Amino acid sequence: MDEEIYICPACGYTDGTSIVPEHCPQCLSSYHEVDEDDNACGGIFEPISIWIEETKRGRHKHIIQRCEFCGALQTSEITGYDNPVKLLSVAAKPIGNPPFPVERMEELTMLMGGQGSTEGYYEE
């Protein structure tokens, strides 16, 4: 009996084995089979961020993924086989493309009750 070769449903990557990884090592995505209510979903979990968890046993690095279809969130542990360029791209995305207008950062900080000014940052 022939075993099915794993092919990533998001990018088409394959390593030629039948081993199904927790997420694709190339695009860091995974297939969302069923939601928490056991309903079929069929969406793709896309990587949206990186999370480093500090525990007594050490530091654990995870990919935070969101289903593009239903919006469910999950984490998937980073492995040594994961594409380092893609990992850096996902980790740097919030810095390069923040979810708020950078030019209004001072106003948003004040609205949230924070302190601080973006003026004179480089002045003494």
Long-range contacts (C-beta under 8 A, 24 or more apart in sequence): 9-44, 10-44, 10-46, 21-79, 21-81, 22-76, 22-77, 22-79, 23-47, 23-63, 23-65, 23-76, 23-82, 25-79, 25-81, 25-82, 25-83, 26-83, 26-86, 27-83, 27-86, 28-63, 28-65, 28-76, 28-82, 28-83, 28-86, 28-87, 28-90, 29-65, 30-65, 30-76, 32-67, 32-69, 32-70, 32-72, 35-70, 35-72, 36-72, 41-67, 41-69, 41-70, 41-72, 42-69, 43-67, 43-68, 43-69, 43-70, 44-68, 44-69, 45-72, 45-74, 45-76, 47-86, 47-90, 48-90, 48-93, 49-90, 49-91, 49-93, 49-94, 50-78, 50-87, 50-90, 50-91, 51-75, 63-87, 63-90
